[in-house]
Amino acid sequence: MTSDSPASSATGPSSLEIIGSRDSLLATFATLRRPYKPFPILTWNGHVETIAAFLFRSVPEVTFRRECLRMKDDGTVALDWVSSDESLLSPNSPTLILLPGHTGGSSDAYVRHMLVRASKKGWRVVVFNNRGCENSPVTTPQLYSASFTEDLSHVVKHVGIRFPKSKIYAIGWSLGGNILVRYLGQESDNCPLSGAVSLCNPFNLVIADENLRKGFNKVYDRSLRSALCKIYKKHAILFEGLGGEYNIQLAANAKTLKEFDEGLTRVCFGFKSADDYYSNSCSSDSIKDAHIPLLCIQAANDPIAPQQAIPREDIKDNANCLLIVTPKGGHLGWIAGDEVPFGAPWTDPVVMEFLEHLEREKKEMLADNRAGVEHQQTE
């Protein structure tokens, strides 16, 4: 973090913590030239803001075209493409892949606000719904996990083949952010994405698990467990008769998210225990290998993705990464900005400015390369 950056040197309750070697870039963003002012009452603490955003945030009307994509293992994911007038999109229009949080999908308010904003800017947008989420078909006895990136890899390749002239970007929220950052680390120099954004990323799942089972946070644990069990029970017939280390009864009747992961998730993905699954699924371990521009936005009072899990030093050491930590925001809340209290999260215009900056950079680079080739040809 540089001391001469206007944003990083801000102090007081409206200040933002900004870390990254390119933090001066963020000082040019219109959204960040104004103080962070959370809406009163609804942002009294992280729990209130998290729940208020979930209950009261508006849900924009969106028309989708669903594409069910078969994976190598015969599993299936659902891609919800934002329906728009294709005549307004050129083959070069950028494409944005959205990864919702745990058990989330294209119907979630925070996803829809982001995709509406991007669509209005002329971006081609698709929501990647994990297996079983948003009524995505489940065709094998496997759902998804924080560690599993093969489905995302397949989706990115599919989008690249379908729109070969389009630059591809991705945004991940919560668990979707963890999966996305792990994917960036695994792909490293070969990553086909041109940029990425991670929001409310738990980063260290060991810390997040411990935090999730404390005090009021148990409410979120029960909610996530309930949503997972609902997906499982809808497709329970696929899991009947599984032997070995599977504990189907434990998963089906889980009282906590960890019990579900112990009975089913960790076995599906080859881990010795739920603890082993969490410790080996941390996207914080992948930051150092992210070789494309990555913006991470977190809230200091996030009850689900605690700020002590943020890999600040690794982000600081990676020239490709930028981190913004807001003083408030809760989990997927960020009730601040121009559309308070029930509109888009404060993060949306920041994210859009970042993505548009990257797209302009790519276009300028391509134009410079073409000019260089033409100059050589005329000599």
Helices and strands as residue ranges (DSSP letters): E 17-19, H 23-26, G 31-33, H 46-56, E 64-70, E 76-82, G 86-88, E 95-99, H 109-120, E 124-129, G 133-135, H 150-162, E 168-173, H 175-187, G 188-190, E 195-199, H 205-212, G 215-217, H 218-234, G 236-239, H 248-252, H 257-260, I 261-265, H 266-268, H 274-279, G 283-285, G 287-289, E 294-299, G 307-309, H 312-317, E 321-326, H 347-378
